[in-house]
Amino acid sequence: LVPWLGSRWLLTNLVHDLALGVGLYAAATGIMGYKAGQKSYCNLPGYSQHCLYGAYLSASVCGGITACLYLFSGLYCLSRRCRDQRDII
């Protein structure tokens, strides 16, 4: 993909990381956080039924971490683009 995009590689990576990556992971984090909030009754002492609270909570945390990593990656590419550094080819 890099040889075809050439000098547009950093801009394409920036759009992917910021618009798609952060947006989709933030949406998934919000959904998982909402589902974890719905299942918060599972943390009560003595609750014996199977519950996915831990899975929803861990998915929400992982989604948040991944969204932050995508954001930092996109900002790094933006700073490279603004400083007119050479492309990664």
Secondary structure, DSSP 8 states (H G I E B T S, - for coil): -HHHHGGGHHHHHHHIIIIIIIHHHHHHHHHHHHHHHHTGGGGSTT--S---HHHHHHHHHHHHHHHHHHHHHHHHHHHHHHTT-----
